[in-house]
Amino acid sequence: MSDVPVRAALTASELRRLEECAREPIRTPGSVQPHGALLGLDPATFHVRVASENAPALLRSDGPVLGRGLGEVTSPRFQADLGGMLADPHAPNPLTLEHPSGVFDAIVHTAAGLVIVEFEPRERVATPQSAAAQYAISHRLAGITDVGRLCDEAARELRALTGFDRVMVYRFHEDGHGEVFAEDRADDMESYAGLHFPASDIPAQARQLYVTKLSRAIVGTSGEASAVLTIGGELAPSSLDLSAAELRSVSPHHLQFMRNMGQEATVSFSMITDGVLTGMITCAHRTVRRLPFIQRRGIEVIANQLALQLNALEQVARLGRQVQLRKTRAELVEHIARIDDIAGTLVRGPVTVRDLIPCDGAAVRVNGRTRVVGDTPPTAELEALHAHLDVSPVRETLATDALGIEYPALSARAPSVTGVLMVPLGGTGDYLAFFRHEVTRSVDWLGDQTSANRRTPLSPRTSFSSWTDSVSGTAPAWGDLVDEASDLARDLESALLRRVESELAHLALHDPLTGLANRRGMLDRLEAAVRDDAGGAGLTLLFIDLDGFKSVNDTFGHDVGDVLIATVGERILSVTRAGDTVARLGGDEFVVVCGETAADDARHVATRILEAIGEPALIEGSMVRVTASVGIAVTDRPVEASELLRLADEAMYRAKDAGKNRLSA
């Protein structure tokens, strides 16, 4: 997705549609789709207390099913199978019902104190070959390291697997609207790739449901939903939550939406990152089409893998950027430590704030002195933004790529500003401010978004052909740079508060690439640990040297090598204890100082470190793998820090001589 944000205009009609969607009882519709049947059973007796109106016909019952035992409605064997399943929390779902009326997938869950059993006719069996096909798809996708190609291949693979006319991969923008990021379709169908759609197409309450119910199958749009009845013959109360039901009926609005799109059947799968629905995969077909329950479950796993893989690729790219920004930030802080005009150096020195935060203009105020560079707003507008920052709670950061849309009152006082990132600097009224120009772009939408494409303001769009709109009033998004600007402000505050000596002391004790203690910092902490261990409680030093790191630099370049060093540092930190000291001595050498650690515990820590370092790392599109040799020195008697370091170093070389990728004590 582009870094220039696309915003769906929240017109009065769009707001009304979102409000209507929020009122729709999608979790408690009181009915099910007609291709299957639902029974709600008393968990103690297995008598039917709730049933869909079509259950007698679908199961060919010789009379009403309400009030009867499950074994009488289906078969005694099936009732026994269900009892066994409920007694075993690890039992597979679904069960199979072989019945004179056909073979059914019987999907079991609980709701409102009832055992819910849903019966879906099994038209074709999910064979071991289909499971193998899903595994093969998962394996092939796992090797793709480009975000765009990964989504394209996922759509292609899933269309080939399911046989649906169209498969689309959606991703959601921050304002809630979505984009068709990839698709694969029949040759005679219009392409939707790259088209955007408003948030009301998949409203908030539907997205919340997709977080817990990972797939949604709609088999057809023509049949009438079958009401869910209780023993009294009335509609089930709204307390019967069908959120987990496979057969949960579909709102009339969405059914009309599908018809207008030329869709008769769809199956959608959730893509979730950190508990948030960040995208979806939707399979659509022009005629009635069913996907077996087992196959839907398998594709849920693939959709989860896709979400995790996309997030991992983006995190690795972010880590690479952060490594470079961290180095640049360290250079910037080092430069300002040597001069008096800090504000001037920040905007015009050898390294400036624009090297960290790409922008069209920047303004910096330090100790009441303001310096600007590039295209910045007039002084009056700059002061208006500064005043807004000062009156905001705890002087919060002002970050927007659309000032006129998000802060209309403030925009009236700063009309030349579109994108602004303003970060407070200390508590004295100082700040860092960055500005970006408006970027007008054309955006292709999934159907005309105006009222001309709807029968009523609340009805779905009638056409979904590409419709181009000009989007203005926005600048390129700030994204992760908001955090980078905050980090920069914190570093500058430290330099201003502790002055030159304090900041230099910090840099002298830490490695700028990894943020870990450097050799000097490690020796200080090791000597302190030796003093603290005078009683012989047990002190361990691990000396870690990467195997084959030079070949990584030679093969992939030093930038990749730097990212790998930072990644290794993070991995070591992740498997050591909070009280341990992790340091980078330089190059590809690391040290861990562990207090009060027995020999066996030290080996356990070293083994975890070896395993963590040995995991492949995806860096700038390349899969990079290194191993490490670890030397362990453990003492239960008073010892000099230099001796302990020497012993660990010698042990590390023994590990290398023994074949590398191992530990030696």
C-alpha positions in Angstrom: 0.0 0.0 0.0 1.2 3.5 -0.8 2.7 5.7 1.9 0.3 8.4 0.8 -2.9 7.7 2.8 -6.2 7.2 1.1 -9.2 8.4 3.1 -12.8 7.4 2.5 -14.8 10.6 2.9 -17.1 10.2 5.9 -20.1 11.8 4.2 -23.4 12.0 6.1 -24.7 9.0 4.1 -21.6 6.9 5.0 -22.0 7.8 8.6 -25.7 6.7 8.5 -24.7 3.4 6.8 -22.1 2.8 9.6 -24.8 3.5 12.2 -27.3 1.2 10.5 -24.7 -1.6 10.4 -23.9 -1.1 14.1 -27.6 -1.7 14.9 -27.9 -4.9 12.9 -28.2 -8.1 15.1 -25.6 -10.0 13.2 -24.7 -12.2 16.2 -28.4 -13.0 17.0 -30.2 -13.2 13.7 -32.7 -15.9 14.9 -32.2 -17.9 11.7 -29.7 -20.0 9.7 -28.8 -20.4 6.1 -31.2 -23.0 4.4 -28.6 -25.4 3.1 -28.0 -26.8 6.6 -29.8 -27.4 9.8 -29.2 -26.5 13.5 -30.1 -28.3 16.7 -29.7 -27.0 20.2 -29.5 -29.8 22.8 -29.9 -30.1 26.5 -26.4 -31.0 27.6 -27.6 -33.4 30.2 -30.3 -35.3 28.2 -29.5 -34.6 24.6 -33.1 -33.7 24.0 -33.7 -31.1 21.3 -34.6 -27.7 22.8 -33.9 -25.5 19.8 -34.1 -26.4 16.1 -34.0 -24.7 12.8 -37.4 -24.8 11.0 -35.9 -26.9 8.2 -34.4 -29.6 10.4 -37.2 -32.1 10.0 -37.1 -31.9 6.2 -33.3 -31.9 5.9 -32.9 -34.8 8.4 -36.1 -36.5 7.0 -37.6 -36.8 10.4 -41.0 -38.5 10.6 -42.3 -35.7 12.8 -41.2 -32.5 14.6 -37.8 -32.7 16.2 -38.3 -30.4 19.1 -38.5 -32.2 22.4 -37.2 -35.5 21.0 -33.9 -37.2 21.8 -31.0 -36.7 19.5 -30.6 -40.5 19.0 -34.2 -40.6 17.8 -33.8 -37.7 15.4 -30.5 -38.9 14.0 -29.3 -42.3 15.3 -28.3 -43.8 18.6 -24.7 -44.2 17.3 -24.5 -40.6 16.5 -25.7 -39.6 19.9 -23.0 -41.9 21.4 -20.4 -40.3 19.2 -21.4 -36.8 20.3 -21.2 -37.9 24.0 -17.7 -39.2 23.4 -16.7 -36.0 21.7 -18.0 -33.8 24.5 -16.1 -35.9 27.1 -12.8 -35.5 25.2 -11.6 -31.9 24.8 -9.2 -33.0 22.1 -11.7 -34.8 20.0 -11.8 -33.7 16.3 -14.6 -31.5 15.0 -16.8 -32.2 13.0 -18.5 -35.5 13.6 -19.9 -37.5 10.7 -23.6 -38.3 10.5 -24.5 -41.1 8.1 -28.2 -40.9 7.7 -30.8 -42.1 5.2 -31.1 -38.5 4.0 -27.4 -38.3 3.3 -24.0 -37.8 4.9 -23.5 -34.7 7.0 -20.7 -32.8 8.6 -21.9 -32.3 12.2 -20.1 -29.2 13.6 -20.3 -29.0 17.4 -20.0 -26.0 19.8 -21.9 -24.5 22.7 -24.0 -21.4 23.2 -26.5 -20.2 25.8 -26.0 -23.4 27.9 -26.9 -25.6 24.9 -24.9 -28.0 22.8 -25.2 -26.7 19.3 -24.9 -29.2 16.4 -25.0 -27.9 12.9 -25.5 -30.3 10.0 -24.0 -29.4 6.6 -24.6 -31.8 3.7 -21.3 -33.3 2.7 -21.1 -33.1 -1.1 -17.6 -34.2 -1.4 -15.1 -35.6 1.1 -11.9 -33.7 2.1 -9.4 -36.4 1.1 -5.9 -36.8 2.4 -4.8 -35.4 -1.0 -6.6 -32.1 -0.3 -4.9 -31.8 3.1 -1.6 -32.5 1.3 -2.5 -29.7 -1.2 -3.0 -27.3 1.6 0.3 -28.2 3.2 2.0 -27.7 -0.1 0.5 -24.3 -0.5 1.6 -23.3 3.0 5.1 -24.6 2.2 5.4 -22.7 -1.1 4.1 -19.4 0.5 6.6 -19.7 3.3 9.5 -19.2 0.9 8.2 -15.9 -0.5 9.9 -12.8 0.9 8.2 -10.0 -1.2 4.9 -8.7 0.2 3.2 -8.1 -3.1 4.2 -11.4 -4.6 3.2 -13.2 -1.4 -0.4 -11.9 -1.6 -0.6 -12.5 -5.4 0.5 -16.1 -5.0 -1.8 -16.7 -2.0 -4.8 -15.6 -4.2 -3.7 -17.8 -7.1 -3.0 -20.8 -5.0 -6.3 -20.6 -3.1 -8.4 -20.1 -6.2 -6.8 -23.2 -7.7 -7.5 -25.1 -4.5 -11.1 -24.0 -4.0 -12.3 -23.6 -7.6 -14.0 -20.3 -6.9 -14.3 -17.8 -9.7 -12.5 -15.1 -7.8 -10.2 -14.9 -4.7 -9.2 -11.5 -3.3 -6.8 -10.5 -0.5 -7.9 -7.4 1.3 -5.8 -5.2 3.6 -7.3 -2.4 5.7 -6.0 1.2 6.0 -5.8 3.0 9.3 -9.1 4.9 8.8 -11.0 1.6 8.4 -11.5 1.4 4.7 -10.0 -1.4 2.7 -8.1 -2.2 -0.5 -8.1 -5.2 -2.8 -4.3 -5.9 -2.5 -4.3 -8.9 -4.7 -6.7 -11.1 -6.6 -6.9 -14.1 -9.0 -10.1 -14.4 -11.1 -11.7 -16.1 -14.1 -10.7 -14.6 -17.4 -14.1 -13.2 -18.2 -14.4 -11.2 -14.9 -13.6 -7.6 -14.4 -10.5 -7.0 -12.2 -10.9 -5.5 -8.7 -7.1 -5.5 -8.0 -6.0 -2.2 -6.4 -9.5 -0.9 -5.8 -10.5 0.7 -2.5 -13.8 0.1 -0.7 -15.4 2.1 2.2 -15.5 0.9 5.8 -19.2 0.2 5.7 -18.6 -2.7 3.3 -17.1 -4.6 6.3 -18.3 -2.5 9.3 -16.8 -2.5 12.8 -19.1 -5.1 14.4 -18.5 -7.5 11.5 -14.8 -7.1 11.9 -15.0 -7.8 15.6 -16.8 -11.0 14.8 -14.1 -12.0 12.3 -11.6 -11.8 15.1 -13.2 -14.7 16.9 -14.9 -16.5 14.0 -12.1 -17.0 11.5 -14.2 -17.8 8.5 -17.6 -17.1 7.1 -19.3 -19.2 4.4 -22.3 -17.9 2.5 -23.5 -20.6 0.2 -26.2 -18.8 -1.7 -28.2 -15.5 -1.9 -31.6 -16.9 -3.1 -32.9 -19.3 -0.5 -35.0 -18.0 2.4 -33.3 -18.3 5.8 -34.7 -20.9 8.2 -36.0 -19.6 11.5 -34.6 -21.1 14.7 -37.5 -22.3 16.9 -37.9 -23.3 20.5 -40.1 -26.0 22.0 -42.9 -23.4 22.2 -42.8 -22.9 18.5 -41.7 -19.3 18.7 -38.5 -17.7 17.4 -35.5 -18.3 19.7 -34.8 -15.3 22.0 -32.1 -12.9 21.1 -30.0 -14.4 23.8 -29.2 -17.3 21.5 -25.8 -16.1 20.3 -24.9 -17.6 16.9 -21.5 -15.9 16.6 -19.8 -19.2 16.5 -22.3 -20.8 14.1 -21.2 -21.9 10.6 -24.8 -21.6 9.4 -25.6 -18.1 10.9 -27.9 -16.4 8.4 -27.0 -13.4 6.4 -28.4 -9.9 6.6 -30.7 -8.9 3.7 -28.4 -5.8 3.1 -25.4 -8.1 2.6 -27.3 -10.5 0.4 -28.3 -7.6 -1.9 -24.7 -6.4 -1.8 -23.6 -9.8 -3.1 -26.2 -10.0 -5.8 -25.2 -6.5 -7.0 -21.6 -7.8 -7.2 -22.8 -10.8 -9.2 -21.8 -13.2 -6.3 -23.9 -16.1 -5.3 -21.5 -17.7 -2.9 -18.6 -16.4 -0.8 -16.2 -17.7 1.8 -14.1 -15.2 3.8 -11.1 -15.8 6.0 -9.6 -13.6 8.7 -6.1 -12.2 8.7 -5.3 -11.2 12.3 -2.2 -9.5 13.6 -1.8 -8.9 17.4 -5.6 -9.4 17.9 -6.6 -6.9 15.2 -8.2 -7.8 11.9 -5.7 -6.4 9.4 -6.9 -8.1 6.3 -9.1 -10.8 4.8 -9.2 -13.4 2.1 -12.5 -13.7 0.2 -13.4 -16.4 -2.3 -16.4 -15.5 -4.5 -18.4 -17.6 -7.0 -21.1 -16.7 -9.4 -23.2 -19.8 -8.6 -24.0 -21.7 -5.5 -20.8 -23.3 -4.2 -19.9 -25.0 -1.0 -16.5 -25.4 0.6 -16.4 -28.4 3.1 -15.9 -27.5 6.7 -12.6 -29.3 7.0 -11.2 -27.4 4.0 -12.4 -24.1 5.5 -10.5 -25.0 8.7 -7.4 -25.7 6.6 -7.6 -22.4 4.8 -8.0 -20.6 8.1 -4.6 -21.9 9.0 -3.2 -20.6 5.7 -4.8 -17.2 6.2 -3.2 -17.0 9.7 0.2 -17.9 8.2 -0.3 -15.2 5.6 -1.0 -12.6 8.3 2.0 -13.7 10.4 4.3 -13.8 7.4 3.2 -10.3 6.1 3.7 -8.9 9.6 7.2 -10.6 9.9 8.3 -9.2 6.5 7.2 -5.7 7.5 8.8 -6.0 10.9 12.1 -7.1 9.4 12.0 -4.1 7.0 11.2 -1.9 9.9 14.1 -3.3 11.9 16.5 -2.5 9.0 15.2 1.1 8.9 15.5 1.4 12.7 19.1 0.2 12.6 20.1 2.9 10.1 18.0 5.5 12.0 19.7 4.6 15.3 23.1 5.1 13.8 22.1 8.4 12.3 20.5 9.5 15.5 23.7 8.7 17.4 25.7 10.8 14.9 23.3 13.7 15.3 23.5 13.6 19.1 27.3 13.4 18.9 27.4 16.5 16.7 25.2 18.6 18.9 27.3 17.7 21.9 30.2 19.7 20.6 28.5 23.1 19.8 26.5 25.8 21.4 23.9 26.5 18.7 22.1 23.3 19.1 19.0 24.4 17.1 21.1 25.6 14.2 23.2 22.4 14.1 20.0 20.3 14.1 18.8 21.9 10.8 22.1 22.7 9.1 24.9 20.5 10.6 26.7 17.6 8.9 23.8 15.4 10.0 20.4 17.1 10.4 16.9 16.2 11.6 15.9 15.8 8.0 18.2 12.9 7.7 16.1 11.2 10.3 12.7 12.5 9.4 12.2 13.0 5.6 10.2 16.1 5.1 9.7 19.2 3.0 10.6 21.5 5.9 11.6 21.5 9.5 11.6 23.9 12.5 13.5 23.3 15.7 13.2 25.3 18.9 15.8 24.8 21.6 16.3 27.0 24.6 13.8 29.4 23.1 15.8 29.8 19.9 14.0 28.8 16.6 15.8 27.6 13.4 14.0 26.5 10.2 15.1 24.7 7.1 13.3 23.9 3.8 9.6 24.9 3.2 8.0 25.8 6.5 4.8 27.7 7.3 4.9 31.4 8.2 5.8 32.4 11.7 2.2 33.1 12.7 1.1 29.6 11.6 4.1 28.0 13.3 3.2 29.8 16.6 -0.4 28.6 16.2 0.7 25.0 16.0 3.1 25.6 18.9 0.2 27.0 21.0 -1.9 23.9 20.2 1.0 21.7 21.4 1.4 23.7 24.6 -2.3 23.4 25.6 -2.7 19.7 24.7 -2.7 17.3 27.7 0.9 16.7 28.9 2.1 18.3 25.7 1.3 15.3 23.5 2.8 14.9 20.0 0.8 16.4 17.1 1.0 14.0 14.2 -1.3 14.2 11.2 -1.1 13.8 7.5 -4.3 15.7 7.0 -4.5 18.7 9.3 -7.6 20.1 7.5 -9.5 16.9 7.9 -8.4 15.9 11.4 -8.0 19.4 13.0 -10.3 21.8 11.1 -10.2 24.5 13.8 -6.4 24.4 13.9 -6.2 24.3 10.1 -8.0 27.6 10.0 -5.1 29.1 11.9 -2.5 27.3 9.9 -4.0 27.1 6.4 -0.8 26.4 4.5 -0.1 23.2 6.5 -1.2 19.7 5.4 1.1 17.2 7.1 2.7 18.1 10.4 4.7 16.2 13.0 5.4 18.3 16.1 7.1 16.8 19.1 7.6 18.6 22.4 11.2 18.9 23.6 11.5 19.1 27.4 9.0 21.0 29.4 10.1 24.5 28.5 8.2 25.1 25.3 10.8 23.8 22.9 9.9 21.5 20.1 10.8 19.7 16.9 8.4 20.2 13.9 8.4 18.6 10.5 6.2 19.5 7.6 5.0 17.7 4.4 3.2 19.1 1.4 -0.2 18.1 0.2 -0.1 15.3 -2.4 -3.1 15.1 -4.7 -3.6 11.6 -6.2 -6.2 9.7 -8.1 -7.7 6.7 -6.2 -9.7 3.9 -7.8 -12.7 2.8 -5.8 -14.7 -0.4 -6.0 -17.8 1.3 -7.5 -19.0 4.8 -7.7 -19.0 6.1 -4.1 -21.6 8.8 -4.7 -25.4 8.6 -4.1 -25.9 8.1 -7.9 -24.7 4.5 -7.5 -27.3 3.6 -4.8 -31.1 3.2 -4.9 -31.3 4.8 -1.5 -28.7 6.3 0.8 -28.6 3.2 2.9 -28.7 0.6 0.2 -25.6 -1.1 -1.3 -23.9 0.1 -4.4 -25.5 -1.1 -7.6 -22.3 -1.1 -9.6 -18.8 -2.1 -8.6 -16.9 -1.1 -11.7 -13.8 0.9 -11.1 -14.5 4.5 -10.2 -11.8 7.1 -10.0 -11.8 9.9 -7.5 -9.3 12.6 -6.8 -8.1 12.6 -3.2 -6.7 15.8 -1.8 -6.0 17.3 1.6 -3.4 14.7 2.6 0.3 14.4 2.7 2.5 11.3 2.8 1.9 9.4 6.0 4.4 9.7 8.9 4.1 6.1 9.9 6.9 4.8 12.1 8.6 8.3 11.9 6.3 9.4 14.7 8.1 7.1 17.1 11.4 8.0 15.6 10.7 11.7 16.2 9.8 11.0 19.8 12.9 8.9 20.3 14.9 11.8 18.8 13.3 14.3 21.2 14.1 12.0 24.2 17.7 11.8 23.1 17.9 15.6 22.7 16.3 16.2 26.1 18.9 13.9 27.6 21.6 15.9 25.9 20.1 19.2 27.1 19.5 18.1 30.6 22.8 16.3 31.3 24.8 18.4 28.8 27.7 17.1 26.9 29.4 15.0 29.5 26.4 12.9 30.4 25.5 12.1 26.8 29.1 11.3 25.9 29.3 9.0 29.0 26.3 7.1 27.8 27.7 6.7 24.3 31.0 5.7 25.8 29.4 2.8 27.6 27.0 1.5 24.9 27.3 0.1 21.4 25.4 2.4 18.9 24.4 -0.4 16.6 22.8 -2.8 19.1 22.1 -0.6 22.1 23.9 -3.1 24.3 26.7 -2.4 26.6 30.1 -2.1 24.8 33.4 -3.5 26.1 33.9 -0.7 28.6 30.4 -0.9 29.9 30.7 -4.7 30.2 34.0 -4.5 32.1 32.5 -2.0 34.5 29.6 -4.3 35.2 31.8 -7.4 35.3 34.1 -5.9 37.9 31.0 -4.9 39.9 29.7 -8.5 39.6 33.0 -9.9 40.8 33.0 -7.7 43.8 29.4 -8.7 44.6 30.3 -12.4 44.2 33.0 -12.3 46.8 31.1 -14.9 48.8 31.2 -17.4 46.0 27.5 -17.5 45.2 28.4 -18.4 41.6 29.3 -16.1 38.7 29.2 -17.1 35.0 30.5 -15.4 31.9 29.5 -16.5 28.4 31.7 -15.4 25.5 29.9 -15.6 22.1 31.5 -15.4 18.7 29.5 -15.7 15.5 30.6 -18.4 13.1 31.0 -17.3 9.5 30.0 -13.7 10.0 32.6 -12.5 7.5 31.0 -14.5 4.7 27.7 -12.7 5.5 29.3 -9.3 5.0 31.1 -10.6 1.9 28.0 -12.2 0.4 25.2 -9.7 1.3 27.1 -6.5 2.2 27.7 -4.6 5.4 24.2 -3.2 5.7 22.8 -6.7 6.0 25.6 -7.5 8.4 24.7 -4.6 10.6 21.0 -5.7 10.6 22.1 -9.2 11.5 24.3 -8.0 14.4 21.3 -6.0 15.8 19.1 -9.0 15.3 21.5 -11.3 17.2 21.7 -8.8 20.0 17.9 -8.7 20.4 17.8 -12.5 20.3 20.4 -12.9 23.0 18.5 -10.4 25.2 15.3 -12.3 24.6 16.6 -15.6 26.1 18.7 -14.2 29.0 17.4 -13.0 32.3 16.5 -9.5 33.2 19.4 -9.2 35.7 22.0 -10.5 33.2 24.3 -8.1 31.4 24.5 -8.6 27.6 27.3 -6.7 25.8 28.8 -6.4 22.3 32.5 -6.3 22.5 32.9 -5.3 18.9 32.6 -7.0 15.5 30.7 -10.2 16.0 31.6 -10.8 19.6 29.1 -10.7 22.5 29.4 -11.4 26.2 26.8 -12.3 28.8 27.5 -11.8 32.5 25.2 -13.9 34.8 25.3 -13.6 38.5 24.4 -16.4 40.9 24.4 -19.1 38.2 25.3 -22.7 38.6 27.2 -24.6 35.9 24.1 -26.5 34.7 22.1 -23.3 34.6 24.9 -21.6 32.6 24.8 -24.5 30.0 21.0 -24.1 29.7 21.3 -20.3 29.1 24.1 -20.9 26.5 22.0 -23.6 24.7 19.1 -21.2 24.5 21.4 -18.6 23.0 22.8 -21.0 20.4 19.2 -22.0 19.4 18.1 -18.3 19.1 21.1 -17.2 17.1 20.8 -20.3 14.8 17.2 -19.3 13.7 17.3 -17.9 10.1 16.8 -14.2 9.7 15.0 -12.6 6.7 16.9 -9.4 6.0 16.3 -7.2 2.9 14.8 -10.1 1.0 17.6 -12.6 1.8 17.4 -15.5 4.3 20.6 -15.2 6.4 21.7 -17.8 8.9 24.7 -17.9 11.2 25.7 -20.0 14.1 27.8 -19.2 17.1 30.4 -20.7 19.4 30.0 -20.1 23.1 32.6 -20.3 25.8 31.5 -20.7 29.4 33.5 -19.7 32.4 31.9 -20.5 35.8 33.5 -19.6 39.2 32.5 -20.3 42.7 35.5 -18.6 44.2 36.8 -15.0 44.2 38.4 -14.3 40.8 39.7 -11.3 38.8 37.4 -10.0 36.0 40.2 -10.3 33.5 40.8 -13.9 34.4 37.2 -14.8 34.0 37.1 -13.1 30.6 40.2 -14.9 29.5 38.8 -18.3 30.6 35.6 -17.7 28.7 37.5 -16.6 25.6 39.6 -19.8 25.7 36.6 -21.9 26.1 35.0 -20.2 23.1 38.0 -21.1 20.9 37.8 -24.7 22.1 34.2 -24.7 20.8 35.3 -23.3 17.5 38.1 -25.9 17.2 35.6 -28.7 18.0 33.5 -27.8 15.0 31.6 -24.6 15.8 27.9 -24.1 16.6 28.4 -25.5 20.1 29.4 -24.6 23.6 32.4 -25.4 25.7 32.9 -24.9 29.4 
